[in-house]
């Protein structure tokens, strides 16, 4: 049987698009939230991407994302075709399913992402976006590893003697991270949020957008790029260890936490980024590169 969304979603998308939905295809694997994602093809041959909330949290995230599409225009944004709020918000966007979603990465594509981030950071932030500084308590996580090192060591990425030696430097660098600034940030730059559509480089999933230090977008992207593209990714990062230490600490804490039932992929991806990022941060801090140990 052909997969279709709830009839109410079908009807609301018909109303927004002014066209009859002829075919629906559920998008699987994109994004880490339980929001429903669909490619809808209309009777007139056009198509769109529909994202619908499934609970209060995804509803709030969709509203935050819509504020960006409603307030900004730029080549780094998919076109917005429609929006309906309510108990189940629905966002209707340009269909990018024919674009290239890395990995794999071509040699020119990481540089294209950096150029796109420069465009993002030059855009005027919409009014009312939260400051990046508000994220500091959530991002400051080496302090949690220091308070409970056992669950971090159980990941097998370093020895207890390495952690004992490294923690003072990790904690100091984390505390010095500068989050201040007035630039627009995406705050969730990674491959599943990046699409190459011919000459365009687009970012999707804007629900975490905020205002602050522009360097964080690139720094936070580097661990996943190391994992997917290779060690040459470190050459693309802004200089200085503080932001990198902060971000890798966030992954260090998250990777050891229980799986999130509604987003089961998150912990696996955090562990991958930690594995890629921990040696990078060690080198930035002039620490010995940690050696994996048997668990």
ROFITI-241598 format. One record per residue (C-alpha): residue number from 1; residue in three letters; x, y, z. Coordinates in steps of 0.001 Angstrom, whole numbers. Each point is the difference from the previous one (the first is absolute). Example, Ala and Ser with C-alpha at 12.3 -4.5 7.8 and 13.67 -1.06 7.14 Angstrom:
BEGIN
{n: 1, res: ALA, east: 12300, north: -4500, up: 7800}
{n: 2, res: SER, east: 1370, north: 3440, up: -660}
END
This chain:
BEGIN
{n: 1, res: UNK, east: 0, north: 0, up: 0}
{n: 2, res: UNK, east: 1284, north: 3453, up: -912}
{n: 3, res: UNK, east: 1130, north: 1966, up: 3040}
{n: 4, res: UNK, east: -1958, north: 3179, up: 624}
{n: 5, res: UNK, east: -148, north: 2428, up: 2901}
{n: 6, res: UNK, east: -3044, north: 580, up: 2143}
{n: 7, res: UNK, east: -2881, north: 1307, up: -2157}
{n: 8, res: UNK, east: 66, north: 3297, up: 1874}
{n: 9, res: UNK, east: 3602, north: 578, up: -1109}
{n: 10, res: UNK, east: -929, north: -889, up: -3571}
{n: 11, res: UNK, east: -2807, north: 2536, up: 70}
{n: 12, res: UNK, east: 2076, north: 2760, up: 1573}
{n: 13, res: UNK, east: 2843, north: -469, up: -2490}
{n: 14, res: UNK, east: -2554, north: 143, up: -2826}
{n: 15, res: UNK, east: -1240, north: 3305, up: 1423}
{n: 16, res: UNK, east: 3492, north: 1479, up: 369}
{n: 17, res: UNK, east: 1224, north: -1071, up: -3424}
{n: 18, res: UNK, east: -3186, north: 632, up: -1918}
{n: 19, res: UNK, east: 582, north: -3309, up: -1760}
{n: 20, res: UNK, east: -1207, north: -3583, up: 370}
{n: 21, res: UNK, east: 2484, north: -2399, up: 1678}
{n: 22, res: UNK, east: 388, north: -2993, up: -2321}
{n: 23, res: UNK, east: 2812, north: -1919, up: 1694}
{n: 24, res: UNK, east: 1604, north: -14, up: 3437}
{n: 25, res: UNK, east: 3386, north: -1446, up: 960}
{n: 26, res: UNK, east: 1149, north: -99, up: 3606}
{n: 27, res: UNK, east: 3540, north: 1286, up: 517}
{n: 28, res: UNK, east: 1928, north: -2341, up: 2269}
{n: 29, res: UNK, east: 3440, north: 514, up: 1468}
{n: 30, res: UNK, east: 52, north: 3801, up: -205}
{n: 31, res: UNK, east: 76, north: 1929, up: 3254}
{n: 32, res: UNK, east: 129, north: -1313, up: 3539}
{n: 33, res: UNK, east: -3422, north: 1115, up: 1234}
{n: 34, res: UNK, east: -3237, north: -2004, up: -355}
{n: 35, res: UNK, east: -1644, north: 2690, up: -2152}
{n: 36, res: UNK, east: -1739, north: -1457, up: -3064}
{n: 37, res: UNK, east: 1809, north: 719, up: -3267}
{n: 38, res: UNK, east: -1550, north: -536, up: -3418}
{n: 39, res: UNK, east: 678, north: 676, up: -3659}
{n: 40, res: UNK, east: -3323, north: 799, up: -1638}
{n: 41, res: UNK, east: -511, north: 13, up: -3767}
{n: 42, res: UNK, east: -2980, north: 1901, up: -1318}
{n: 43, res: UNK, east: -2278, north: -740, up: -2907}
{n: 44, res: UNK, east: 1490, north: 2909, up: -1968}
{n: 45, res: UNK, east: 3481, north: -1610, up: 138}
{n: 46, res: UNK, east: 1484, north: 2269, up: 2679}
{n: 47, res: UNK, east: 1292, north: -1255, up: 3352}
{n: 48, res: UNK, east: 787, north: 1205, up: 3516}
{n: 49, res: UNK, east: 1430, north: -1115, up: 3316}
{n: 50, res: UNK, east: -2471, north: -61, up: 2907}
{n: 51, res: UNK, east: 1013, north: -165, up: 3652}
{n: 52, res: UNK, east: -2675, north: -479, up: 2652}
{n: 53, res: UNK, east: 279, north: 59, up: 3791}
{n: 54, res: UNK, east: -885, north: -3082, up: 2035}
{n: 55, res: UNK, east: 184, north: 1419, up: 3534}
{n: 56, res: UNK, east: 467, north: 3236, up: 1926}
{n: 57, res: UNK, east: 3785, north: 18, up: -376}
{n: 58, res: UNK, east: 6, north: -467, up: -3775}
{n: 59, res: UNK, east: -2797, north: 2587, up: -250}
{n: 60, res: UNK, east: 2189, north: 2573, up: 1776}
{n: 61, res: UNK, east: 2977, north: -885, up: -2214}
{n: 62, res: UNK, east: -2070, north: 400, up: -3153}
{n: 63, res: UNK, east: -1227, north: 3412, up: 1175}
{n: 64, res: UNK, east: 3587, north: 1055, up: 642}
{n: 65, res: UNK, east: 1039, north: -1246, up: -3433}
{n: 66, res: UNK, east: -2890, north: 1777, up: -1685}
{n: 67, res: UNK, east: 1059, north: 3316, up: 1552}
{n: 68, res: UNK, east: 3280, north: -265, up: -1918}
{n: 69, res: UNK, east: -1646, north: -793, up: -3337}
{n: 70, res: UNK, east: -2549, north: 2745, up: 544}
{n: 71, res: UNK, east: 2561, north: 2682, up: 866}
{n: 72, res: UNK, east: 2995, north: -845, up: -2203}
{n: 73, res: UNK, east: 733, north: -375, up: -3671}
{n: 74, res: UNK, east: 3241, north: -1352, up: -1364}
{n: 75, res: UNK, east: 1526, north: -2574, up: -2328}
{n: 76, res: UNK, east: 795, north: -2169, up: 3027}
{n: 77, res: UNK, east: -3717, north: -508, up: 784}
{n: 78, res: UNK, east: -2486, north: -2297, up: -1740}
{n: 79, res: UNK, east: -3083, north: 1787, up: -1254}
{n: 80, res: UNK, east: -2984, north: -56, up: 2355}
{n: 81, res: UNK, east: -3272, north: -898, up: -1725}
{n: 82, res: UNK, east: -2319, north: 17, up: 2980}
{n: 83, res: UNK, east: -509, north: -26, up: 3754}
{n: 84, res: UNK, east: -2862, north: -873, up: 2305}
{n: 85, res: UNK, east: 193, north: 193, up: 3782}
{n: 86, res: UNK, east: -2362, north: -1640, up: 2476}
{n: 87, res: UNK, east: 245, north: -3144, up: 2093}
{n: 88, res: UNK, east: 1897, north: -1660, up: -2874}
{n: 89, res: UNK, east: 2095, north: 2633, up: -1802}
{n: 90, res: UNK, east: 948, north: -824, up: -3594}
{n: 91, res: UNK, east: 2823, north: 1573, up: -1979}
{n: 92, res: UNK, east: 26, north: -346, up: -3791}
{n: 93, res: UNK, east: 3358, north: 551, up: -1667}
{n: 94, res: UNK, east: 1808, north: -423, up: -3282}
{n: 95, res: UNK, east: 649, north: -3640, up: -919}
{n: 96, res: UNK, east: 3772, north: -567, up: 126}
{n: 97, res: UNK, east: -110, north: -3783, up: -342}
{n: 98, res: UNK, east: 1775, north: 120, up: -3370}
{n: 99, res: UNK, east: 2962, north: 1871, up: 1493}
{n: 100, res: UNK, east: 3163, north: -1547, up: 1443}
{n: 101, res: UNK, east: -73, north: -604, up: 3742}
{n: 102, res: UNK, east: 3475, north: -960, up: 1219}
{n: 103, res: UNK, east: 1780, north: -2222, up: 721}
{n: 104, res: UNK, east: 1826, north: -706, up: -2189}
{n: 105, res: UNK, east: 1732, north: 3366, up: -203}
{n: 106, res: UNK, east: 1546, north: 1323, up: -3201}
{n: 107, res: UNK, east: 3194, north: 1978, up: 435}
{n: 108, res: UNK, east: -1650, north: 3361, up: -725}
{n: 109, res: UNK, east: -3033, north: -456, up: 2217}
{n: 110, res: UNK, east: 1439, north: 730, up: 3473}
{n: 111, res: UNK, east: 1260, north: 3327, up: -1346}
{n: 112, res: UNK, east: -3441, north: 721, up: -1404}
{n: 113, res: UNK, east: -1475, north: -542, up: 3455}
{n: 114, res: UNK, east: 2449, north: 2497, up: 1515}
{n: 115, res: UNK, east: -946, north: 2573, up: -2651}
{n: 116, res: UNK, east: -3662, north: -594, up: 749}
{n: 117, res: UNK, east: 605, north: 447, up: 3717}
{n: 118, res: UNK, east: 1592, north: 3363, up: -753}
{n: 119, res: UNK, east: -3229, north: 998, up: -1766}
{n: 120, res: UNK, east: -2049, north: -1203, up: 2971}
{n: 121, res: UNK, east: 2141, north: 1909, up: 2477}
{n: 122, res: UNK, east: -288, north: 3172, up: -2111}
{n: 123, res: UNK, east: -3802, north: -133, up: -31}
{n: 124, res: UNK, east: -1953, north: 2197, up: 2383}
{n: 125, res: UNK, east: -1360, north: -2262, up: 2770}
{n: 126, res: UNK, east: -3785, north: 60, up: 416}
{n: 127, res: UNK, east: -1177, north: 1792, up: 3116}
{n: 128, res: UNK, east: -527, north: -2101, up: 3079}
{n: 129, res: UNK, east: 2577, north: -2747, up: -601}
{n: 130, res: UNK, east: 1617, north: -1251, up: 3214}
{n: 131, res: UNK, east: 3655, north: 769, up: 692}
{n: 132, res: UNK, east: 2521, north: -2811, up: -376}
{n: 133, res: UNK, east: 1122, north: 840, up: 3532}
{n: 134, res: UNK, east: -3274, north: -1490, up: 1253}
{n: 135, res: UNK, east: 1326, north: -3375, up: -1183}
{n: 136, res: UNK, east: 3089, north: 142, up: 2215}
{n: 137, res: UNK, east: -1421, north: -2091, up: 2878}
{n: 138, res: UNK, east: -1086, north: -2701, up: -2454}
{n: 139, res: UNK, east: 3279, north: 26, up: -1953}
{n: 140, res: UNK, east: 2335, north: 120, up: 3009}
{n: 141, res: UNK, east: 406, north: -3722, up: 569}
{n: 142, res: UNK, east: 3585, north: -900, up: 924}
{n: 143, res: UNK, east: -1054, north: 967, up: 3517}
{n: 144, res: UNK, east: -2492, north: -2883, up: -128}
{n: 145, res: UNK, east: 2690, north: -2397, up: -1208}
{n: 146, res: UNK, east: 2230, north: 1143, up: 2860}
{n: 147, res: UNK, east: -2809, north: -646, up: 2486}
{n: 148, res: UNK, east: -661, north: -3504, up: -1365}
{n: 149, res: UNK, east: 3020, north: -1217, up: -1986}
{n: 150, res: UNK, east: -941, north: -3660, up: 182}
{n: 151, res: UNK, east: -2735, north: 70, up: -2614}
{n: 152, res: UNK, east: 2263, north: 1965, up: -2366}
{n: 153, res: UNK, east: 2912, north: -2388, up: 493}
{n: 154, res: UNK, east: -2381, north: -2899, up: -691}
{n: 155, res: UNK, east: -152, north: 1225, up: -3622}
{n: 156, res: UNK, east: 3568, north: -1267, up: -358}
{n: 157, res: UNK, east: 1420, north: 3064, up: -1741}
{n: 158, res: UNK, east: 2769, north: 791, up: 2487}
{n: 159, res: UNK, east: 1645, north: -1221, up: 3170}
{n: 160, res: UNK, east: -751, north: 1328, up: 3457}
{n: 161, res: UNK, east: 3551, north: 1369, up: 193}
{n: 162, res: UNK, east: -529, north: 1961, up: -3237}
{n: 163, res: UNK, east: -3258, north: 1455, up: 1302}
{n: 164, res: UNK, east: 1591, north: 955, up: 3322}
{n: 165, res: UNK, east: 2745, north: 1856, up: -1866}
{n: 166, res: UNK, east: -2333, north: 1604, up: -2554}
{n: 167, res: UNK, east: -2940, north: 1119, up: 2125}
{n: 168, res: UNK, east: 1577, north: 3170, up: 1446}
{n: 169, res: UNK, east: 791, north: 1248, up: -3522}
{n: 170, res: UNK, east: -3400, north: -1087, up: -1349}
{n: 171, res: UNK, east: -1841, north: 1766, up: 2802}
{n: 172, res: UNK, east: 2048, north: 3182, up: -355}
{n: 173, res: UNK, east: -457, north: 189, up: -3777}
{n: 174, res: UNK, east: -3710, north: -720, up: 268}
{n: 175, res: UNK, east: -456, north: 2824, up: 2509}
{n: 176, res: UNK, east: 1805, north: 2468, up: -2308}
{n: 177, res: UNK, east: -2222, north: -696, up: -3036}
{n: 178, res: UNK, east: -1322, north: 3285, up: -1390}
{n: 179, res: UNK, east: -3631, north: -316, up: -1086}
{n: 180, res: UNK, east: -733, north: 3716, up: -332}
{n: 181, res: UNK, east: -692, north: 1757, up: -3277}
{n: 182, res: UNK, east: -2767, north: 1330, up: -2216}
{n: 183, res: UNK, east: 119, north: -2452, up: -2927}
{n: 184, res: UNK, east: -2810, north: -2279, up: -1111}
{n: 185, res: UNK, east: 879, north: -3634, up: 729}
{n: 186, res: UNK, east: -1641, north: -3182, up: -1285}
{n: 187, res: UNK, east: 1410, north: -1964, up: 2989}
{n: 188, res: UNK, east: -614, north: -3446, up: -1497}
{n: 189, res: UNK, east: 2346, north: -232, up: -2972}
{n: 190, res: UNK, east: 576, north: -3617, up: -976}
{n: 191, res: UNK, east: -425, north: -2060, up: -3145}
{n: 192, res: UNK, east: -3662, north: -919, up: 423}
{n: 193, res: UNK, east: -795, north: 3736, up: 127}
{n: 194, res: UNK, east: 2070, north: 872, up: -3105}
{n: 195, res: UNK, east: -1190, north: -367, up: -3584}
{n: 196, res: UNK, east: 1867, north: 742, up: -3227}
{n: 197, res: UNK, east: -2511, north: 833, up: -2731}
{n: 198, res: UNK, east: 2044, north: 804, up: -3113}
{n: 199, res: UNK, east: 1725, north: 3321, up: 747}
{n: 200, res: UNK, east: -1934, north: 549, up: 3239}
{n: 201, res: UNK, east: 1125, north: -1072, up: 3464}
{n: 202, res: UNK, east: -2938, north: -97, up: 2401}
{n: 203, res: UNK, east: -487, north: -477, up: 3712}
{n: 204, res: UNK, east: -3180, north: -1499, up: 1437}
{n: 205, res: UNK, east: -1394, north: -557, up: 3516}
{n: 206, res: UNK, east: 305, north: 3527, up: 1400}
{n: 207, res: UNK, east: -1754, north: -577, up: 3312}
{n: 208, res: UNK, east: 3159, north: 669, up: 2056}
{n: 209, res: UNK, east: 907, north: 3303, up: -1687}
{n: 210, res: UNK, east: 1430, north: 2579, up: 2381}
{n: 211, res: UNK, east: 2322, north: 3013, up: 175}
{n: 212, res: UNK, east: 3596, north: -95, up: 1152}
{n: 213, res: UNK, east: 3582, north: -880, up: -933}
{n: 214, res: UNK, east: -27, north: -938, up: -3685}
{n: 215, res: UNK, east: 2996, north: -2323, up: 386}
{n: 216, res: UNK, east: -2046, north: -2575, up: 1881}
{n: 217, res: UNK, east: -1909, north: -1189, up: -3080}
{n: 218, res: UNK, east: 3184, north: -1182, up: -1732}
{n: 219, res: UNK, east: 1617, north: -1316, up: 3174}
{n: 220, res: UNK, east: -3045, north: -2068, up: 935}
{n: 221, res: UNK, east: -90, north: -1469, up: -3525}
{n: 222, res: UNK, east: 3641, north: -1171, up: -41}
{n: 223, res: UNK, east: -351, north: -3239, up: 2065}
{n: 224, res: UNK, east: -2676, north: -1406, up: -2311}
{n: 225, res: UNK, east: 2018, north: 1106, up: -3043}
{n: 226, res: UNK, east: 3087, north: -1787, up: 1342}
{n: 227, res: UNK, east: -2127, north: -3133, up: 389}
{n: 228, res: UNK, east: -1470, north: 210, up: -3510}
{n: 229, res: UNK, east: 2764, north: 1639, up: -2066}
{n: 230, res: UNK, east: 3252, north: -586, up: 1844}
{n: 231, res: UNK, east: 2651, north: 1744, up: 2121}
{n: 232, res: UNK, east: 471, north: 2768, up: -2581}
{n: 233, res: UNK, east: -3195, north: 1491, up: 1406}
{n: 234, res: UNK, east: 1913, north: 1570, up: 2891}
{n: 235, res: UNK, east: 1602, north: 2469, up: -2415}
{n: 236, res: UNK, east: -3418, north: 1625, up: -472}
{n: 237, res: UNK, east: -527, north: 822, up: 3661}
{n: 238, res: UNK, east: 511, north: 3450, up: 1490}
{n: 239, res: UNK, east: 3147, north: 123, up: 2102}
{n: 240, res: UNK, east: 15, north: -393, up: 3779}
{n: 241, res: UNK, east: -901, north: -2888, up: 2290}
{n: 242, res: UNK, east: -2730, north: 1529, up: 2153}
{n: 243, res: UNK, east: -3090, north: -463, up: -2174}
{n: 244, res: UNK, east: 1200, north: -3396, up: -1205}
{n: 245, res: UNK, east: 491, north: -1138, up: 3588}
{n: 246, res: UNK, east: -3476, north: 1204, up: 919}
{n: 247, res: UNK, east: -1654, north: -1847, up: -2895}
{n: 248, res: UNK, east: 1903, north: -3263, up: 456}
{n: 249, res: UNK, east: -838, north: 129, up: 3697}
{n: 250, res: UNK, east: -3668, north: 173, up: -968}
{n: 251, res: UNK, east: 441, north: -3183, up: -2048}
{n: 252, res: UNK, east: 2038, north: -1609, up: 2796}
{n: 253, res: UNK, east: -2859, north: 454, up: 2428}
{n: 254, res: UNK, east: -2777, north: -881, up: -2436}
{n: 255, res: UNK, east: 1591, north: -3160, up: -1377}
{n: 256, res: UNK, east: -71, north: -1705, up: 3407}
{n: 257, res: UNK, east: -3668, north: 759, up: 736}
{n: 258, res: UNK, east: -2900, north: -2431, up: -563}
{n: 259, res: UNK, east: -1546, north: -275, up: -3453}
{n: 260, res: UNK, east: -2833, north: 2472, up: -643}
{n: 261, res: UNK, east: -3061, north: -2123, up: -923}
{n: 262, res: UNK, east: -1431, north: 2569, up: -2417}
{n: 263, res: UNK, east: 3418, north: 753, up: -1568}
{n: 264, res: UNK, east: 2030, north: -3228, up: 251}
{n: 265, res: UNK, east: 2706, north: 1087, up: -2468}
{n: 266, res: UNK, east: 1186, north: 2962, up: 2073}
{n: 267, res: UNK, east: 2321, north: -1841, up: 2404}
{n: 268, res: UNK, east: 1646, north: -1977, up: -2830}
{n: 269, res: UNK, east: 712, north: 3198, up: -1929}
{n: 270, res: UNK, east: 1298, north: 1739, up: 3122}
{n: 271, res: UNK, east: 2384, north: -2909, up: 580}
{n: 272, res: UNK, east: 1225, north: 186, up: -3600}
{n: 273, res: UNK, east: 661, north: 3716, up: 387}
{n: 274, res: UNK, east: 1756, north: -573, up: 3314}
{n: 275, res: UNK, east: 2246, north: -2674, up: -1510}
{n: 276, res: UNK, east: 910, north: 2395, up: -2809}
{n: 277, res: UNK, east: 264, north: 3118, up: 2136}
{n: 278, res: UNK, east: 1892, north: -1127, up: 3105}
{n: 279, res: UNK, east: 3401, north: -420, up: -1735}
{n: 280, res: UNK, east: -558, north: 3346, up: -1759}
{n: 281, res: UNK, east: -556, north: 1805, up: 3290}
{n: 282, res: UNK, east: 2957, north: -1775, up: 1611}
{n: 283, res: UNK, east: 2289, north: 1322, up: -2740}
{n: 284, res: UNK, east: -1455, north: 3516, up: 304}
{n: 285, res: UNK, east: 778, north: -53, up: 3738}
{n: 286, res: UNK, east: 3478, north: -1522, up: -483}
{n: 287, res: UNK, east: -1091, north: -3113, up: 1877}
{n: 288, res: UNK, east: 1017, north: -3549, up: -896}
{n: 289, res: UNK, east: -2459, north: -1566, up: -2431}
{n: 290, res: UNK, east: -2123, north: -2456, up: 2008}
{n: 291, res: UNK, east: 313, north: -3685, up: -776}
{n: 292, res: UNK, east: -3109, north: -2216, up: 10}
{n: 293, res: UNK, east: -94, north: -2616, up: 2745}
{n: 294, res: UNK, east: -1792, north: -3331, up: 170}
{n: 295, res: UNK, east: -3416, north: 164, up: 1636}
END
